[in-house]
Amino acid sequence: MDFKDLIQKRRSIRKFTDEQISQDDVVELMKAALLSPSSMGKQAWEFVVIEDKDTLAKLSQCKDHGADLLKGAALAVVVLGDSSVSDVWIEDASIAALMIQLQAENLGLGSCWVQVRNRYKDNEIPANNNVQELLNIPEHMQCVCIIGIGHKGQKVNPKEEGSLPWEILHIGTYKSEE
């Protein structure tokens, strides 16, 4: 699959089969994360790989909405950032998360980003705190997101080039339509 096909086919998958992910594929997913670019090579990210079904079920309750898919995933990668290492830790962790998702698609797996940073449980408890407590993550490490991964249990059509919103692309300067 070439890169164009890869980015067109990569879609958020929220339903997975019960099939486990091979350890070779887990290694490939984590290689993609560790090969991710980072500001000044500081690698302000770290990752927690979760395969235990009970832990995945608990992670699915870390925030009010959008994490349920984790209880059906075969694997979750918790993507962490350390603000003491780099001022662009959020961006670096986000790039690593996307690299995991692209590698998942390349392996024929489905994935979905679960936003954790700035999300809450019961409108008051930061989802990050729930993830830190559940996984024994040190306070200085912040969870940006969790990537749920598994064998695709739903079919989602690739994005079509004809549906691209070219009107939001500006060349040379921002041009408004006023």
Secondary structure, 3 states (H helix, E strand, C coil): CCHHHHHHHCCECCCECCCCCCHHHHHHHHHHHHCCCCHHHCCCEEEEEECCHHHHHHHCCCCCCCCHHHHHCCEEEEEEEECCCCCCHHHHHHHHHHHHHHHHHHCCEEEEEEECCCCEECCCEEHHHHHHHHHCCCCCEEEEEEEEEEEECCCCCCCCHHHCCHHHCCCCCCCCCC
